[in-house]
Amino acid sequence: MEDFGYQSLIQEMLPDLPLETADEGYSDKLKSAVEDYRAAYRAFDDAVETSGTTSPAVIAARHDKARDNAWRTLRAYVKVCTRHPDPDVAATSTRALQLIRNIGDLSIRNRTDETGRLNTLIQSLREIGAAPLAQAGITPFIDDLERKDHAYREAYQHWIDVKGDRTIGLVQLKRRAADAAYRNLITTVNALIHLNGDAPYAAFVRSVNALIKRNKTALITRQTLRAKRHHSLIAPPPTTENQQHTES
């Protein structure tokens, strides 16, 4: 699903490339690579579709992005309100901000972890009380986050149901083809940069590099968290041999 989400985001960046003959940096080879990649992506998309409309994976990814945005908006609003001239509003906002900070940065969490943390956050915020939350104007933002989180959960469950029913071999085949078409596109863009300079392709390159960096950061963070959990496990008791050596 993460690979599909990445591919779907790359699709949104393709219009940044010079694909019209009048565009600076245009190349027939580039246009062909983009068309091949779009076709491979559509085939990959079709492999996980059930109704011939938008795939469940893409729908879930969009809902996940929507709840991320709702969380960021809530956090930004509460942070500003901690400096509210009304001391009661400022106090409520300060308490809410601490709860938000307690769950950490959701942008680096995997979706399952994020879902659990959001559930905890929403419950904790509600416990502040309806009256103070309403007075501080925080309630609409919590409601919005809760709606979008619920929509994501439903979309994700639907995607899981579809995933369990589809032909895995076909999906893997189409995924490999889409990956190959993507690599060919990137190779083509890099070659054209050497020929024409980076200006015609700069917007596309910046967007792709930012996406890659974000994914790498999220992966490294998850690996670090797993390593910390591993090291925090209770060490096994020493062997008899080690005990004797220590005592001697």
C-alpha positions in Angstrom: 0.0 0.0 0.0 2.9 2.4 0.8 4.3 1.8 -2.7 0.9 2.4 -4.2 0.6 5.6 -2.2 4.0 6.8 -3.4 3.2 6.0 -7.0 -0.1 7.9 -6.7 1.7 11.0 -5.4 4.2 10.9 -8.2 1.3 10.9 -10.7 0.2 14.2 -9.3 3.7 15.6 -10.0 3.9 14.7 -13.7 2.2 17.9 -14.9 5.3 19.7 -13.7 7.3 18.2 -16.5 7.6 19.9 -19.9 5.2 17.7 -21.9 4.1 20.1 -24.6 6.2 20.6 -27.7 6.4 24.3 -27.0 7.7 23.8 -23.5 11.4 24.4 -22.7 13.1 21.1 -22.2 10.4 19.1 -24.1 11.5 15.7 -25.5 9.6 13.0 -27.3 11.4 10.5 -25.2 10.3 12.2 -22.0 6.7 12.3 -23.2 6.8 8.6 -24.1 8.3 7.8 -20.7 5.5 9.7 -19.0 2.8 8.0 -21.1 4.3 4.6 -20.4 4.4 5.3 -16.7 0.9 6.5 -16.6 -0.3 3.4 -18.4 1.6 1.1 -16.1 0.2 3.0 -13.1 -3.3 2.6 -14.4 -2.8 -1.1 -14.8 -1.4 -1.3 -11.3 -4.5 0.7 -10.1 -6.8 -1.6 -12.0 -5.3 -4.7 -10.3 -6.6 -3.5 -6.9 -9.9 -2.1 -8.1 -13.2 -3.8 -7.6 -15.7 -1.3 -9.0 -13.8 0.2 -11.9 -13.6 3.6 -10.1 -10.9 4.9 -7.8 -9.0 2.1 -6.1 -9.6 1.5 -2.3 -5.8 2.1 -1.7 -5.9 5.6 -3.2 -9.1 6.4 -1.3 -7.5 5.3 2.0 -4.4 7.3 1.2 -6.5 10.4 0.5 -8.4 10.0 3.8 -5.1 9.5 5.6 -3.8 12.8 4.1 -7.0 14.6 5.1 -6.8 13.5 8.8 -3.1 14.5 8.8 -4.1 18.0 7.7 -6.8 18.1 10.3 -4.4 17.2 13.0 -1.9 19.9 11.8 -4.7 22.5 11.7 -5.8 21.6 15.3 -2.2 21.8 16.5 -1.6 25.2 14.9 -4.8 26.7 16.2 -4.3 25.5 19.8 -0.7 26.7 19.7 -1.8 30.2 18.8 -4.5 30.2 21.4 -2.0 29.5 24.2 -1.3 33.3 23.9 -4.9 34.3 24.0 -5.7 37.4 26.1 -8.5 35.6 27.9 -6.6 33.6 30.6 -9.2 30.8 30.7 -8.9 30.3 26.9 -5.1 30.4 27.2 -5.1 27.8 30.0 -7.4 25.4 28.1 -5.3 25.8 25.0 -2.1 25.2 26.9 -3.5 22.0 28.4 -4.7 20.9 24.9 -1.3 21.6 23.4 0.4 19.5 25.9 -1.9 16.6 25.1 -1.2 17.1 21.4 2.6 17.1 22.0 2.3 13.9 24.1 1.4 11.8 21.1 4.4 13.0 19.1 4.8 13.8 15.5 2.2 11.8 13.6 3.7 12.5 10.2 6.5 10.0 10.9 4.3 7.3 12.3 2.9 4.3 10.3 -0.8 4.4 9.8 -1.7 1.8 12.4 0.3 3.7 15.1 -1.1 7.0 14.0 -4.7 5.6 14.3 -4.1 4.5 17.9 -2.5 7.8 18.9 -5.3 9.8 17.3 -7.9 7.8 19.2 -6.0 8.5 22.5 -5.6 12.2 21.6 -9.3 12.7 20.8 -10.4 11.0 24.0 -7.9 13.0 26.1 -9.0 16.3 24.6 -12.7 15.5 25.2 -11.9 14.9 28.8 -10.9 18.6 29.2 -14.6 19.3 29.1 -17.2 20.5 26.6 -17.6 24.0 28.1 -13.9 25.0 28.2 -13.3 23.5 24.7 -16.2 25.4 23.3 -15.1 28.6 25.0 -11.6 28.3 23.4 -13.1 27.5 20.0 -11.3 24.1 19.9 -14.4 21.9 19.6 -14.9 22.3 15.8 -11.3 21.3 15.2 -11.6 18.2 17.3 -14.9 17.3 15.6 -13.3 17.7 12.2 -10.3 15.5 13.2 -12.6 12.8 14.5 -14.8 12.8 11.4 -11.7 12.5 9.1 -10.1 9.8 11.3 -13.4 7.8 11.2 -13.5 8.2 7.4 -10.0 6.9 7.1 -10.7 3.9 9.3 -13.6 2.9 7.1 -11.7 3.4 3.9 -8.7 1.5 5.3 -10.9 -1.4 6.4 -12.5 -1.5 3.0 -9.1 -1.6 1.4 -8.0 -4.5 3.7 -11.2 -6.4 2.7 -10.5 -5.9 -1.0 -6.8 -6.8 -0.5 -7.9 -10.1 1.0 -10.0 -11.0 -2.0 -7.9 -9.9 -4.9 -5.4 -11.9 -6.9 -2.0 -11.2 -5.2 0.1 -12.5 -8.1 -1.5 -10.1 -10.6 -1.0 -7.1 -8.3 2.6 -8.0 -7.8 3.1 -8.2 -11.5 1.5 -4.9 -12.2 3.4 -3.3 -9.3 6.8 -4.5 -10.8 5.8 -3.0 -14.2 4.8 0.3 -12.6 8.1 0.4 -10.7 10.1 -0.3 -13.9 8.2 2.4 -15.8 8.9 4.8 -12.9 12.6 4.0 -12.9 12.7 4.6 -16.7 11.0 8.0 -16.2 13.6 9.1 -13.6 16.5 7.9 -15.8 15.1 9.9 -18.7 14.6 13.0 -16.6 18.2 12.8 -15.3 19.6 12.3 -18.8 17.7 15.4 -20.0 19.0 17.4 -17.1 22.5 16.7 -18.3 21.6 17.8 -21.8 19.4 20.8 -21.1 20.2 21.9 -17.6 17.9 21.5 -14.6 15.6 24.5 -15.0 12.9 22.9 -17.2 12.6 20.0 -14.7 13.3 21.7 -11.4 9.8 21.7 -10.0 9.3 18.0 -10.7 12.8 17.1 -9.2 12.2 19.2 -6.1 8.8 17.5 -5.5 10.2 14.0 -6.0 13.2 14.6 -3.9 11.1 16.0 -1.1 8.8 13.0 -1.2 11.8 10.6 -1.1 13.4 12.5 1.8 10.1 12.4 3.7 9.8 8.6 3.2 13.4 8.0 4.2 13.0 10.1 7.3 9.8 8.2 8.3 11.5 4.8 7.6 14.6 5.8 9.7 12.4 7.0 12.5 10.4 3.8 12.6 13.6 1.7 12.5 15.0 3.8 15.4 11.8 3.3 17.4 11.9 -0.5 16.8 15.6 -0.6 17.9 14.8 1.4 21.1 11.9 -1.0 21.9 14.2 -4.0 21.3 16.9 -2.6 23.6 14.4 -1.8 26.3 13.5 -5.5 26.6 14.6 -7.2 29.9 17.9 -8.8 29.4 18.0 -12.6 29.8 19.4 -14.0 33.1 23.1 -14.8 33.0 24.1 -18.4 32.3 25.5 -20.6 35.1 28.9 -20.3 33.5 28.8 -16.5 33.6 27.6 -16.5 37.2 30.5 -18.7 38.3 33.0 -16.4 36.4 31.6 -13.3 38.1 31.7 -14.8 41.6 35.3 -15.9 41.2 
